[in-house]
Amino acid sequence: MPNKNSAKKAMRQNAKRRLLNRSQRSILRTSIKKFRLAAQGDDPQATQSAFRLAVKRLDQAAAKGLIHKNAAARTKSRLSKHLSPGPVSS
């Protein structure tokens, strides 16, 4: 346990931020999973809306510093490959 008041306050702030970050990261991962499930299905409109939501959540997470902006861009790129069935080069 910290002894100084400033360290106690920092510990309280860190606990609050950790809980918020965990919930935001969980929401982000869930939206990505929902897109991947929709991409396997037959409904292109559901896939498109799930993709838009996942991209929005990725952009928000990158803007808030939850994930790195390049990690968000990389994930969006990989998700967009599932969107349009075309020739895939590795």
C-alpha positions in Angstrom: 0.0 0.0 0.0 1.2 3.5 -0.8 2.0 5.8 2.1 1.9 9.2 0.5 -1.4 10.9 -0.4 -0.4 11.5 -4.0 0.5 7.8 -4.5 -2.8 6.8 -2.9 -4.7 9.1 -5.4 -2.6 7.7 -8.3 -3.6 4.2 -7.3 -7.3 5.1 -7.2 -7.0 6.8 -10.6 -5.2 3.8 -12.1 -7.9 1.4 -10.8 -10.6 3.5 -12.4 -8.8 3.7 -15.7 -8.1 0.0 -15.7 -11.7 -0.8 -15.4 -12.8 1.6 -18.1 -10.1 0.3 -20.4 -11.0 -3.3 -19.8 -14.7 -2.6 -20.7 -13.8 -0.6 -23.8 -11.4 -3.3 -25.0 -14.0 -5.9 -24.4 -16.6 -3.9 -26.5 -14.0 -3.6 -29.3 -13.2 -7.3 -29.4 -16.9 -8.2 -29.3 -17.6 -6.0 -32.3 -14.7 -7.5 -34.3 -16.0 -11.0 -33.4 -19.5 -10.1 -34.5 -18.1 -8.9 -37.9 -16.2 -12.1 -38.4 -19.3 -14.1 -37.7 -21.4 -12.0 -40.0 -18.7 -12.3 -42.8 -19.2 -16.1 -42.6 -22.9 -15.7 -43.1 -25.0 -15.1 -46.2 -26.3 -11.6 -45.5 -24.1 -8.9 -47.1 -26.0 -6.1 -45.5 -25.4 -7.5 -42.0 -21.8 -7.9 -42.9 -21.5 -4.4 -44.1 -23.1 -2.9 -41.0 -21.0 -5.0 -38.7 -17.9 -3.9 -40.6 -18.8 -0.2 -40.2 -19.4 -0.7 -36.5 -16.1 -2.5 -36.0 -14.2 0.2 -37.9 -15.9 2.9 -35.9 -14.9 1.2 -32.6 -11.3 0.7 -33.8 -11.0 4.4 -34.7 -12.4 5.4 -31.3 -10.1 3.1 -29.5 -7.1 4.5 -31.4 -8.2 8.1 -30.8 -8.5 7.4 -27.0 -5.1 5.7 -26.9 -6.6 2.3 -26.0 -4.7 0.7 -28.9 -2.0 2.1 -31.2 -3.2 3.9 -34.4 -1.1 1.5 -36.5 -2.7 -1.5 -34.8 -6.1 -0.1 -35.6 -5.1 0.4 -39.2 -3.7 -3.1 -39.5 -6.8 -4.6 -38.0 -9.1 -2.6 -40.3 -7.1 -3.7 -43.3 -7.4 -7.4 -42.3 -11.1 -7.1 -41.7 -11.7 -5.4 -45.0 -10.1 -8.4 -46.7 -13.1 -10.5 -45.4 -15.5 -7.9 -46.8 -15.0 -8.3 -50.5 -14.3 -11.8 -52.0 -11.5 -11.2 -54.5 -8.1 -12.5 -55.3 -6.0 -12.6 -52.1 -2.3 -12.3 -52.4 -0.1 -13.3 -49.5 
